[in-house]
Amino acid sequence: MKQPVEISAEFTQQEAQVLLAELRARYGQVLNELWYGDQFRLVPEGLRHGAILSAMPVMAAQKRLLGALIHSLSAVKYSQ
């Protein structure tokens, strides 16, 4: 079983929003390159994203970080 690593960080709301925008842009760019690249283009579309995440641990980590940022920003938004 994989040993999880937990990371805690505090950002201002503006820092979190800027980081989220940057991660989204980079994630989208790399995903697009891989999606149409030779390594994954023959994988059926319904399975391709999962195949990319399985083969690219950095993409899987970025996806989880994106989710955590979105969750945290929405929690801050609703608490105000």
CNS distance restraints for C-alpha pairs under 8 A (distance, minus, plus):
assign (resid  11 and name CA) (resid  15 and name CA) 5.66 0.50 0.50
assign (resid  11 and name CA) (resid  16 and name CA) 5.71 0.50 0.50
assign (resid  12 and name CA) (resid  16 and name CA) 6.18 0.50 0.50
assign (resid  13 and name CA) (resid  17 and name CA) 6.18 0.50 0.50
assign (resid  13 and name CA) (resid  73 and name CA) 7.14 0.50 0.50
assign (resid  14 and name CA) (resid  18 and name CA) 6.18 0.50 0.50
assign (resid  15 and name CA) (resid  19 and name CA) 6.02 0.50 0.50
assign (resid  16 and name CA) (resid  20 and name CA) 5.99 0.50 0.50
assign (resid  16 and name CA) (resid  69 and name CA) 6.76 0.50 0.50
assign (resid  16 and name CA) (resid  73 and name CA) 7.37 0.50 0.50
assign (resid  17 and name CA) (resid  21 and name CA) 6.19 0.50 0.50
assign (resid  17 and name CA) (resid  73 and name CA) 7.65 0.50 0.50
assign (resid  18 and name CA) (resid  22 and name CA) 6.19 0.50 0.50
assign (resid  19 and name CA) (resid  23 and name CA) 6.06 0.50 0.50
assign (resid  20 and name CA) (resid  24 and name CA) 6.02 0.50 0.50
assign (resid  20 and name CA) (resid  66 and name CA) 6.42 0.50 0.50
assign (resid  20 and name CA) (resid  69 and name CA) 6.49 0.50 0.50
assign (resid  20 and name CA) (resid  70 and name CA) 7.52 0.50 0.50
assign (resid  21 and name CA) (resid  25 and name CA) 6.19 0.50 0.50
assign (resid  22 and name CA) (resid  26 and name CA) 6.23 0.50 0.50
assign (resid  23 and name CA) (resid  27 and name CA) 5.81 0.50 0.50
assign (resid  23 and name CA) (resid  62 and name CA) 7.26 0.50 0.50
assign (resid  23 and name CA) (resid  66 and name CA) 6.94 0.50 0.50
assign (resid  24 and name CA) (resid  28 and name CA) 5.91 0.50 0.50
assign (resid  24 and name CA) (resid  66 and name CA) 7.28 0.50 0.50
assign (resid  25 and name CA) (resid  29 and name CA) 6.14 0.50 0.50
assign (resid  26 and name CA) (resid  30 and name CA) 6.16 0.50 0.50
assign (resid  27 and name CA) (resid  31 and name CA) 5.88 0.50 0.50
assign (resid  27 and name CA) (resid  59 and name CA) 7.12 0.50 0.50
assign (resid  27 and name CA) (resid  62 and name CA) 7.19 0.50 0.50
assign (resid  27 and name CA) (resid  63 and name CA) 7.85 0.50 0.50
assign (resid  28 and name CA) (resid  32 and name CA) 5.98 0.50 0.50
assign (resid  29 and name CA) (resid  33 and name CA) 6.33 0.50 0.50
assign (resid  30 and name CA) (resid  34 and name CA) 6.15 0.50 0.50
assign (resid  31 and name CA) (resid  35 and name CA) 5.75 0.50 0.50
assign (resid  31 and name CA) (resid  52 and name CA) 7.97 0.50 0.50
assign (resid  32 and name CA) (resid  36 and name CA) 6.46 0.50 0.50
assign (resid  33 and name CA) (resid  37 and name CA) 5.91 0.50 0.50
assign (resid  34 and name CA) (resid  38 and name CA) 7.88 0.50 0.50
assign (resid  34 and name CA) (resid  39 and name CA) 7.32 0.50 0.50
assign (resid  34 and name CA) (resid  40 and name CA) 6.60 0.50 0.50
assign (resid  34 and name CA) (resid  52 and name CA) 7.37 0.50 0.50
assign (resid  35 and name CA) (resid  40 and name CA) 6.03 0.50 0.50
assign (resid  35 and name CA) (resid  41 and name CA) 6.22 0.50 0.50
assign (resid  35 and name CA) (resid  48 and name CA) 7.15 0.50 0.50
assign (resid  35 and name CA) (resid  49 and name CA) 7.67 0.50 0.50
assign (resid  35 and name CA) (resid  52 and name CA) 7.84 0.50 0.50
assign (resid  36 and name CA) (resid  40 and name CA) 6.82 0.50 0.50
assign (resid  36 and name CA) (resid  41 and name CA) 5.29 0.50 0.50
assign (resid  37 and name CA) (resid  41 and name CA) 5.82 0.50 0.50
assign (resid  38 and name CA) (resid  42 and name CA) 7.61 0.50 0.50
assign (resid  40 and name CA) (resid  48 and name CA) 6.65 0.50 0.50
assign (resid  40 and name CA) (resid  51 and name CA) 7.70 0.50 0.50
assign (resid  40 and name CA) (resid  52 and name CA) 7.31 0.50 0.50
assign (resid  41 and name CA) (resid  48 and name CA) 7.95 0.50 0.50
assign (resid  43 and name CA) (resid  47 and name CA) 6.53 0.50 0.50
assign (resid  43 and name CA) (resid  48 and name CA) 5.46 0.50 0.50
assign (resid  43 and name CA) (resid  51 and name CA) 7.83 0.50 0.50
assign (resid  44 and name CA) (resid  48 and name CA) 5.90 0.50 0.50
assign (resid  45 and name CA) (resid  49 and name CA) 7.50 0.50 0.50
assign (resid  47 and name CA) (resid  51 and name CA) 6.18 0.50 0.50
assign (resid  48 and name CA) (resid  52 and name CA) 6.13 0.50 0.50
assign (resid  49 and name CA) (resid  53 and name CA) 6.26 0.50 0.50
assign (resid  50 and name CA) (resid  54 and name CA) 6.09 0.50 0.50
assign (resid  51 and name CA) (resid  55 and name CA) 6.17 0.50 0.50
assign (resid  52 and name CA) (resid  56 and name CA) 5.86 0.50 0.50
assign (resid  52 and name CA) (resid  59 and name CA) 7.75 0.50 0.50
assign (resid  53 and name CA) (resid  57 and name CA) 6.24 0.50 0.50
assign (resid  53 and name CA) (resid  59 and name CA) 5.74 0.50 0.50
assign (resid  53 and name CA) (resid  60 and name CA) 5.03 0.50 0.50
assign (resid  54 and name CA) (resid  60 and name CA) 7.36 0.50 0.50
assign (resid  56 and name CA) (resid  60 and name CA) 6.70 0.50 0.50
assign (resid  57 and name CA) (resid  61 and name CA) 6.20 0.50 0.50
assign (resid  58 and name CA) (resid  62 and name CA) 6.10 0.50 0.50
assign (resid  59 and name CA) (resid  63 and name CA) 6.11 0.50 0.50
assign (resid  60 and name CA) (resid  64 and name CA) 6.40 0.50 0.50
assign (resid  61 and name CA) (resid  65 and name CA) 6.18 0.50 0.50
assign (resid  62 and name CA) (resid  66 and name CA) 6.03 0.50 0.50
assign (resid  63 and name CA) (resid  67 and name CA) 6.27 0.50 0.50
assign (resid  64 and name CA) (resid  68 and name CA) 6.20 0.50 0.50
assign (resid  65 and name CA) (resid  69 and name CA) 6.15 0.50 0.50
assign (resid  66 and name CA) (resid  70 and name CA) 6.15 0.50 0.50
assign (resid  67 and name CA) (resid  71 and name CA) 6.06 0.50 0.50
assign (resid  68 and name CA) (resid  72 and name CA) 6.05 0.50 0.50
assign (resid  69 and name CA) (resid  73 and name CA) 6.00 0.50 0.50
assign (resid  70 and name CA) (resid  74 and name CA) 6.12 0.50 0.50
assign (resid  71 and name CA) (resid  75 and name CA) 6.17 0.50 0.50
assign (resid  72 and name CA) (resid  76 and name CA) 6.28 0.50 0.50
assign (resid  73 and name CA) (resid  77 and name CA) 6.15 0.50 0.50
assign (resid  74 and name CA) (resid  78 and name CA) 6.17 0.50 0.50
assign (resid  75 and name CA) (resid  79 and name CA) 6.16 0.50 0.50
assign (resid  76 and name CA) (resid  80 and name CA) 6.50 0.50 0.50
